[in-house]
């Protein structure tokens, strides 16, 4: 078992010196171990202002992708609503505001747009197989479970893949071929103001 905070952790390697035996393994003292930040304190908010979040380039991209994933988890869009113009893909989302949940104790919804650029190609995948264009035109709701960088991102420095996975047993994926560096941006739309009478 690993305790991330400053203090002790249980090490499975039982032969290290300066360890104290507990019967279940050895406990090691870490004197100057830095405390890792609690990223939840940066994510959670009580402000209901719309969010405009852009992922930074590597190496910060990997941390920012975790934040983006938290923002868009359970977001919904209709597959026919995707727009690809001049290598900019726009996905209109209806997203649950998880960043407000701990302060409101309820889940609000807001409209937003996820933009990704430059996008070189858009492919749909079902049960591990890429769909032919004529079979992928069916309009379905896509509820985002996860977003990650595909294997090709690590294999090819110039081009990579951003993958969105849907909830459900069909293992639906939206695979976006991108050129590096690329931009991932989520921008909430301000709620419409009500007219006073």
Backbone as CSV, one residue per row, in Angstrom:
resi,resn,N_x,N_y,N_z,CA_x,CA_y,CA_z,C_x,C_y,C_z
1,UNK,0.851,-1.176,0.000,0.000,0.000,0.000,0.893,1.235,0.000
2,UNK,0.545,2.209,-0.807,1.351,3.411,-0.927,0.577,4.588,-0.372
3,UNK,1.187,5.310,0.562,0.589,6.536,1.069,1.300,7.682,0.391
4,UNK,0.546,8.538,-0.316,1.146,9.581,-1.134,1.646,10.742,-0.287
5,UNK,1.040,10.987,0.853,1.449,12.120,1.678,2.790,11.851,2.342
6,UNK,3.402,12.912,2.863,4.677,12.776,3.567,4.486,11.838,4.739
7,UNK,5.428,10.945,4.948,5.307,10.010,6.059,5.872,8.674,5.654
8,UNK,5.063,7.627,5.690,5.562,6.281,5.457,4.806,5.619,4.322
9,UNK,5.430,4.582,3.759,4.710,3.723,2.821,5.208,2.304,2.988
10,UNK,4.350,1.372,2.667,4.676,-0.040,2.794,5.355,-0.491,1.511
11,UNK,6.547,-0.992,1.644,7.306,-1.412,0.476,7.258,-2.925,0.380
12,UNK,6.986,-3.420,-0.798,6.909,-4.866,-0.984,8.290,-5.498,-0.940
13,UNK,9.311,-4.757,-1.342,10.684,-5.281,-1.278,11.069,-5.394,0.184
14,UNK,11.188,-6.583,0.690,11.365,-6.810,2.119,12.820,-6.805,2.572
15,UNK,13.764,-6.693,1.654,15.170,-6.826,2.021,15.899,-5.511,2.162
16,UNK,15.230,-4.390,2.080,15.919,-3.108,2.181,16.340,-2.826,3.606
17,UNK,17.494,-2.172,3.786,17.921,-1.817,5.142,17.099,-0.653,5.690
18,UNK,17.216,-0.413,6.954,16.575,0.665,7.701,15.057,0.610,7.631
19,UNK,14.521,-0.580,7.580,13.071,-0.737,7.560,12.607,-1.327,8.884
20,UNK,11.380,-1.041,9.222,10.775,-1.587,10.431,9.783,-2.651,10.014
21,UNK,9.896,-3.839,10.570,9.005,-4.916,10.196,7.666,-4.756,10.899
22,UNK,6.585,-4.990,10.142,5.242,-4.914,10.716,4.538,-6.256,10.637
23,UNK,5.228,-7.263,10.130,4.595,-8.554,9.950,3.962,-8.683,8.566
24,UNK,3.600,-7.573,7.961,2.984,-7.579,6.635,3.952,-7.028,5.599
25,UNK,5.094,-6.635,5.978,6.041,-6.017,5.071,6.915,-5.075,5.872
26,UNK,7.568,-4.175,5.226,8.436,-3.237,5.922,7.949,-1.828,5.672
27,UNK,8.040,-0.989,6.661,7.639,0.417,6.567,8.905,1.261,6.464
28,UNK,8.951,2.147,5.511,10.093,3.028,5.332,9.686,4.454,5.635
29,UNK,10.548,5.175,6.290,10.299,6.588,6.578,10.890,7.420,5.448
30,UNK,10.116,8.357,4.981,10.559,9.271,3.934,10.607,10.656,4.571
31,UNK,11.784,11.187,4.737,11.908,12.436,5.485,11.583,13.685,4.669
32,UNK,12.066,13.775,3.449,11.882,15.005,2.676,11.061,14.778,1.414
33,UNK,10.119,13.914,1.489,9.300,13.619,0.319,8.319,14.774,0.087
34,UNK,8.321,15.339,-1.119,7.392,16.447,-1.379,5.953,15.950,-1.410
35,UNK,5.067,16.783,-0.962,3.648,16.446,-0.962,3.077,16.789,-2.335
36,UNK,2.392,15.845,-2.943,1.797,16.084,-4.250,0.576,16.986,-4.098
37,UNK,0.353,17.886,-5.040,-0.800,18.784,-4.927,-2.106,18.027,-5.110
38,UNK,-3.143,18.518,-4.478,-4.481,17.955,-4.640,-5.136,18.688,-5.808
39,UNK,-5.160,18.039,-6.965,-5.680,18.699,-8.154,-7.177,18.978,-8.043
40,UNK,-7.862,18.283,-7.139,-9.280,18.547,-6.918,-9.526,19.959,-6.432
41,UNK,-8.564,20.529,-5.693,-8.746,21.907,-5.223,-8.698,22.899,-6.379
42,UNK,-8.020,22.556,-7.460,-7.990,23.419,-8.634,-9.218,23.206,-9.515
43,UNK,-9.743,21.996,-9.498,-10.873,21.654,-10.356,-12.202,22.129,-9.761
44,UNK,-12.415,21.848,-8.491,-13.686,22.194,-7.858,-13.784,23.691,-7.612
45,UNK,-14.987,24.222,-7.812,-15.204,25.653,-7.652,-16.623,25.900,-7.166
46,UNK,-16.861,27.087,-6.655,-18.226,27.499,-6.321,-18.704,28.567,-7.304
47,UNK,-17.820,29.009,-8.204,-18.168,30.026,-9.194,-18.980,29.395,-10.321
48,UNK,-20.107,29.998,-10.622,-20.959,29.479,-11.685,-20.669,30.150,-13.027
49,UNK,-19.588,30.911,-13.100,-19.200,31.536,-14.363,-18.847,30.466,-15.393
50,UNK,-19.145,30.735,-16.668,-18.757,29.783,-17.723,-17.235,29.597,-17.748
51,UNK,-16.820,28.422,-18.164,-15.395,28.076,-18.205,-14.900,28.091,-19.644
52,UNK,-13.712,28.623,-19.818,-13.011,28.594,-21.102,-11.665,27.936,-20.814
53,UNK,-11.530,26.660,-21.186,-10.351,25.878,-20.831,-9.639,25.406,-22.089
54,UNK,-8.349,25.710,-22.200,-7.532,25.267,-23.327,-6.361,24.451,-22.809
55,UNK,-6.184,23.265,-23.369,-5.042,22.424,-22.988,-3.763,23.039,-23.532
56,UNK,-2.725,23.021,-22.709,-1.414,23.514,-23.132,-0.672,22.416,-23.888
57,UNK,0.432,22.788,-24.516,1.253,21.803,-25.236,2.004,20.924,-24.243
58,UNK,2.610,19.830,-24.751,3.385,18.940,-23.890,4.513,19.715,-23.238
59,UNK,4.920,19.335,-22.058,4.453,18.195,-21.271,3.205,18.500,-20.447
60,UNK,2.753,19.754,-20.427,1.564,20.105,-19.650,0.289,19.499,-20.220
61,UNK,0.314,19.136,-21.486,-0.860,18.557,-22.133,-1.399,17.371,-21.352
62,UNK,-0.526,16.537,-20.830,-0.958,15.312,-20.154,-1.722,15.629,-18.871
63,UNK,-1.287,16.651,-18.137,-2.003,17.078,-16.931,-3.327,17.740,-17.317
64,UNK,-3.272,18.585,-18.343,-4.472,19.309,-18.764,-5.538,18.377,-19.315
65,UNK,-5.108,17.293,-19.941,-6.066,16.334,-20.482,-6.885,15.695,-19.355
66,UNK,-6.278,15.508,-18.186,-7.002,14.975,-17.025,-8.086,15.966,-16.608
67,UNK,-7.761,17.260,-16.598,-8.754,18.278,-16.267,-9.870,18.293,-17.305
68,UNK,-9.500,18.281,-18.580,-10.498,18.296,-19.641,-11.420,17.089,-19.519
69,UNK,-10.847,15.938,-19.249,-11.631,14.721,-19.068,-12.645,14.905,-17.940
70,UNK,-12.219,15.546,-16.858,-13.123,15.776,-15.729,-14.246,16.741,-16.114
71,UNK,-13.930,17.752,-16.903,-14.953,18.709,-17.334,-15.986,18.072,-18.263
72,UNK,-15.535,17.249,-19.205,-16.454,16.753,-20.230,-16.995,15.353,-19.950
73,UNK,-16.638,14.762,-18.824,-17.163,13.433,-18.468,-18.691,13.485,-18.435
74,UNK,-19.327,12.563,-19.093,-20.791,12.448,-19.199,-21.424,13.494,-20.117
75,UNK,-20.610,14.306,-20.821,-21.179,15.265,-21.777,-21.820,14.509,-22.931
76,UNK,-22.812,15.151,-23.540,-23.563,14.511,-24.605,-23.545,15.362,-25.867
77,UNK,-23.547,14.670,-27.006,-23.727,15.351,-28.284,-24.349,14.389,-29.277
78,UNK,-24.979,14.941,-30.297,-25.537,14.136,-31.383,-24.446,13.993,-32.444
79,UNK,-24.263,12.793,-32.940,-23.162,12.540,-33.868,-23.272,13.378,-35.142
80,UNK,-24.479,13.733,-35.545,-24.620,14.532,-36.773,-24.278,16.009,-36.555
81,UNK,-24.080,16.422,-35.303,-23.800,17.835,-35.012,-22.318,18.210,-35.120
82,UNK,-21.441,17.240,-35.362,-20.024,17.560,-35.522,-19.831,18.413,-36.766
83,UNK,-18.963,19.424,-36.657,-18.668,20.285,-37.797,-17.154,20.345,-37.980
84,UNK,-16.690,19.981,-39.162,-15.269,20.071,-39.502,-15.126,21.074,-40.638
85,UNK,-14.531,22.219,-40.321,-14.313,23.264,-41.321,-12.886,23.766,-41.196
86,UNK,-12.170,23.727,-42.302,-10.781,24.191,-42.349,-9.936,23.582,-41.230
87,UNK,-10.088,22.290,-41.057,-9.328,21.491,-40.085,-9.635,21.831,-38.626
88,UNK,-10.729,22.541,-38.381,-11.182,22.820,-37.008,-12.464,22.025,-36.783
89,UNK,-12.409,21.079,-35.850,-13.584,20.276,-35.509,-14.281,20.919,-34.320
90,UNK,-15.581,21.173,-34.469,-16.380,21.734,-33.390,-17.439,20.718,-32.992
91,UNK,-17.498,20.430,-31.687,-18.492,19.500,-31.152,-19.333,20.258,-30.129
92,UNK,-20.615,20.521,-30.445,-21.476,21.169,-29.451,-21.882,20.148,-28.383
93,UNK,-21.607,20.477,-27.141,-21.867,19.554,-26.028,-22.893,20.119,-25.062
94,UNK,-23.572,19.225,-24.418,-24.333,19.556,-23.219,-23.600,18.829,-22.102
95,UNK,-22.990,19.602,-21.201,-22.140,18.959,-20.202,-22.647,19.195,-18.787
96,UNK,-22.413,18.191,-17.955,-22.718,18.292,-16.528,-21.551,18.997,-15.860
97,UNK,-21.854,19.925,-14.979,-20.803,20.744,-14.359,-20.296,20.077,-13.078
98,UNK,-19.462,19.052,-13.242,-18.910,18.309,-12.111,-18.080,19.199,-11.195
99,UNK,-17.517,20.281,-11.736,-16.684,21.167,-10.924,-17.495,21.911,-9.863
100,UNK,-18.828,21.953,-10.012,-19.696,22.633,-9.044,-20.361,21.677,-8.058
101,UNK,-20.252,20.384,-8.305,-21.021,19.402,-7.535,-20.765,19.471,-6.032
102,UNK,-19.507,19.612,-5.621,-19.214,19.601,-4.181,-19.738,20.853,-3.476
103,UNK,-19.903,21.957,-4.196,-20.417,23.169,-3.550,-21.941,23.267,-3.641
104,UNK,-22.535,22.784,-4.739,-23.993,22.877,-4.910,-24.732,21.636,-4.435
105,UNK,-24.030,20.515,-4.359,-24.619,19.214,-4.011,-25.709,18.811,-4.992
106,UNK,-25.607,19.329,-6.187,-26.483,18.932,-7.284,-25.702,19.157,-8.578
107,UNK,-26.242,18.623,-9.650,-25.533,18.683,-10.922,-26.248,19.626,-11.870
108,UNK,-25.557,20.705,-12.261,-26.083,21.637,-13.251,-25.591,21.229,-14.627
109,UNK,-26.288,21.686,-15.633,-25.921,21.409,-17.016,-25.704,22.727,-17.737
110,UNK,-24.736,22.740,-18.657,-24.456,23.936,-19.444,-24.098,23.507,-20.866
111,UNK,-24.440,24.351,-21.825,-24.040,24.097,-23.212,-22.615,24.609,-23.404
112,UNK,-21.842,23.886,-24.189,-20.470,24.309,-24.460,-20.032,23.766,-25.809
113,UNK,-18.867,24.184,-26.234,-18.278,23.669,-27.466,-16.892,23.137,-27.177
114,UNK,-16.613,21.982,-27.722,-15.276,21.408,-27.686,-14.708,21.590,-29.083
115,UNK,-13.578,22.295,-29.194,-12.940,22.478,-30.496,-11.560,21.844,-30.471
116,UNK,-11.233,21.205,-31.570,-9.954,20.515,-31.711,-9.396,20.905,-33.081
117,UNK,-8.136,21.324,-33.112,-7.533,21.690,-34.399,-6.009,21.561,-34.322
118,UNK,-5.337,21.273,-35.426,-5.907,20.899,-36.715,-6.281,19.419,-36.752
119,UNK,-7.472,19.136,-37.253,-7.955,17.752,-37.384,-7.800,17.342,-38.840
120,UNK,-7.077,16.256,-39.064,-6.811,15.768,-40.417,-7.863,14.779,-40.889
121,UNK,-8.447,14.016,-39.948,-9.507,13.071,-40.316,-10.348,12.742,-39.090
122,UNK,-11.596,12.341,-39.363,-12.561,11.963,-38.327,-13.030,10.556,-38.651
123,UNK,-12.875,9.627,-37.697,-13.304,8.244,-37.906,-14.113,7.757,-36.717
124,UNK,-15.151,6.992,-37.024,-15.974,6.367,-35.987,-15.588,4.906,-35.874
125,UNK,-15.598,4.406,-34.647,-15.258,3.008,-34.408,-16.364,2.366,-33.581
126,UNK,-16.706,1.134,-33.918,-17.724,0.381,-33.195,-17.218,-1.040,-33.003
127,UNK,-17.219,-1.512,-31.776,-16.730,-2.865,-31.453,-15.325,-3.115,-32.000
128,UNK,-14.461,-2.093,-31.954,-13.074,-2.258,-32.373,-12.837,-2.178,-33.867
129,UNK,-13.887,-1.891,-34.658,-13.731,-1.811,-36.110,-14.126,-0.422,-36.584
130,UNK,-13.308,0.141,-37.486,-13.639,1.431,-38.084,-14.861,1.257,-38.972
131,UNK,-15.766,2.233,-38.928,-16.984,2.163,-39.729,-16.760,2.791,-41.090
132,UNK,-17.399,2.239,-42.089,-17.415,2.854,-43.412,-18.227,4.139,-43.314
133,UNK,-17.920,5.104,-44.154,-18.611,6.402,-44.093,-20.132,6.263,-44.194
134,UNK,-20.621,5.392,-45.083,-22.073,5.268,-45.251,-22.747,4.671,-44.020
135,UNK,-22.005,3.890,-43.226,-22.569,3.300,-42.014,-22.409,4.191,-40.794
136,UNK,-21.612,5.249,-40.900,-21.352,6.106,-39.747,-22.219,7.354,-39.732
137,UNK,-23.099,7.507,-40.755,-23.897,8.723,-40.864,-25.144,8.712,-39.987
138,UNK,-25.441,7.611,-39.355,-26.603,7.499,-38.484,-26.471,8.456,-37.300
139,UNK,-27.523,9.218,-36.996,-27.476,10.188,-35.905,-27.759,9.487,-34.576
140,UNK,-26.773,9.492,-33.692,-26.901,8.866,-32.385,-26.409,9.818,-31.309
141,UNK,-26.877,9.613,-30.086,-26.314,10.367,-28.975,-25.008,9.702,-28.561
142,UNK,-24.003,10.511,-28.346,-22.686,10.044,-27.912,-22.462,10.664,-26.536
143,UNK,-22.381,9.839,-25.504,-22.165,10.299,-24.132,-20.720,9.987,-23.764
144,UNK,-19.919,11.033,-23.562,-18.473,10.875,-23.372,-18.143,10.236,-22.029
145,UNK,-17.390,9.157,-22.088,-16.867,8.522,-20.875,-15.422,8.934,-20.628
146,UNK,-14.650,9.069,-21.727,-13.215,9.309,-21.569,-12.667,10.003,-22.815
147,UNK,-11.529,10.652,-22.642,-10.761,11.221,-23.746,-9.296,10.911,-23.470
148,UNK,-8.572,10.507,-24.497,-7.156,10.190,-24.317,-6.409,10.346,-25.631
149,UNK,-5.095,10.279,-25.548,-4.247,10.315,-26.731,-4.021,8.880,-27.195
150,UNK,-4.274,8.625,-28.473,-4.129,7.281,-29.016,-2.671,6.867,-29.159
151,UNK,-2.488,5.600,-29.465,-1.143,5.032,-29.577,-0.293,5.777,-30.593
152,UNK,-0.910,6.225,-31.691,-0.148,6.876,-32.750,0.492,8.181,-32.280
153,UNK,-0.061,8.798,-31.227,0.543,10.024,-30.696,1.965,9.737,-30.205
154,UNK,2.159,8.594,-29.610,3.462,8.226,-29.039,4.413,7.678,-30.091
155,UNK,3.869,7.181,-31.199,4.691,6.567,-32.236,5.137,7.546,-33.319
156,UNK,4.384,8.627,-33.517,4.666,9.558,-34.609,4.684,10.971,-34.036
157,UNK,5.826,11.606,-34.067,5.966,12.929,-33.443,5.155,14.004,-34.161
158,UNK,4.908,13.856,-35.452,4.227,14.906,-36.211,2.705,14.766,-36.197
159,UNK,2.216,13.535,-36.145,0.773,13.291,-36.189,0.398,12.340,-35.074
160,UNK,-0.789,12.534,-34.552,-1.267,11.671,-33.478,-2.771,11.526,-33.549
161,UNK,-3.327,11.003,-32.480,-4.750,10.731,-32.451,-5.325,11.116,-31.096
162,UNK,-6.450,11.821,-31.118,-7.234,12.103,-29.927,-8.452,11.199,-30.011
163,UNK,-8.740,10.479,-28.932,-9.831,9.497,-28.953,-10.848,9.849,-27.877
164,UNK,-12.114,9.892,-28.276,-13.230,10.045,-27.344,-13.958,8.712,-27.288
165,UNK,-14.241,8.228,-26.075,-14.948,6.961,-25.896,-16.313,7.250,-25.301
166,UNK,-17.327,6.552,-25.814,-18.689,6.705,-25.311,-18.980,5.671,-24.228
167,UNK,-19.930,6.007,-23.354,-20.461,5.026,-22.410,-21.196,3.943,-23.202
168,UNK,-21.312,2.772,-22.638,-22.110,1.717,-23.259,-21.284,0.520,-23.665
169,UNK,-22.004,-0.549,-23.972,-21.368,-1.825,-24.298,-20.898,-1.918,-25.745
170,UNK,-21.301,-0.956,-26.585,-20.924,-1.024,-28.001,-19.487,-0.597,-28.253
171,UNK,-18.826,-0.056,-27.235,-17.431,0.371,-27.370,-17.268,1.347,-28.535
172,UNK,-18.156,2.373,-28.574,-18.085,3.386,-29.632,-16.970,4.373,-29.337
173,UNK,-16.226,4.724,-30.388,-15.126,5.685,-30.255,-15.163,6.669,-31.408
174,UNK,-14.736,7.866,-31.109,-14.522,8.889,-32.124,-13.014,9.102,-32.179
175,UNK,-12.405,8.747,-33.306,-10.952,8.843,-33.466,-10.628,10.031,-34.360
176,UNK,-9.860,10.978,-33.804,-9.520,12.209,-34.519,-8.028,12.227,-34.797
177,UNK,-7.680,12.212,-36.061,-6.262,12.302,-36.453,-5.876,13.775,-36.430
178,UNK,-4.850,14.114,-35.668,-4.441,15.512,-35.502,-2.969,15.665,-35.863
179,UNK,-2.605,16.907,-36.165,-1.194,17.219,-36.397,-0.680,17.940,-35.164
180,UNK,0.502,17.579,-34.723,1.097,18.171,-33.528,1.904,19.394,-33.921
181,UNK,1.815,20.535,-33.244,1.006,20.747,-32.046,-0.459,20.987,-32.416
182,UNK,-1.351,20.559,-31.513,-2.776,20.740,-31.745,-3.389,21.432,-30.535
183,UNK,-4.606,21.916,-30.724,-5.298,22.658,-29.672,-6.579,21.928,-29.306
184,UNK,-6.782,21.741,-28.001,-8.035,21.219,-27.442,-8.613,22.323,-26.575
185,UNK,-9.823,22.770,-26.894,-10.422,23.867,-26.133,-11.887,23.560,-25.834
186,UNK,-12.258,23.750,-24.566,-13.648,23.631,-24.154,-14.118,25.009,-23.710
187,UNK,-15.189,25.470,-24.318,-15.678,26.814,-24.026,-17.169,26.754,-23.714
188,UNK,-17.515,27.064,-22.451,-18.918,27.116,-22.054,-19.598,28.301,-22.710
189,UNK,-20.869,28.123,-22.996,-21.665,29.229,-23.523,-22.365,29.898,-22.340
190,UNK,-22.327,31.203,-22.310,-22.981,31.930,-21.226,-24.480,31.662,-21.286
191,UNK,-25.095,31.396,-20.134,-26.553,31.183,-20.121,-27.268,32.424,-20.646
192,UNK,-28.339,32.205,-21.364,-29.099,33.332,-21.894,-29.764,34.092,-20.762
193,UNK,-29.672,35.409,-20.828,-30.284,36.232,-19.801,-31.784,36.298,-20.027
194,UNK,-32.514,36.223,-18.935,-33.975,36.289,-19.015,-34.408,37.740,-19.072
195,UNK,-35.397,38.013,-19.933,-35.937,39.365,-20.035,-36.772,39.711,-18.805
196,UNK,-36.542,40.882,-18.255,-37.342,41.331,-17.122,-38.618,41.967,-17.644
197,UNK,-39.716,41.657,-17.029,-40.997,42.228,-17.445,-41.479,43.222,-16.440
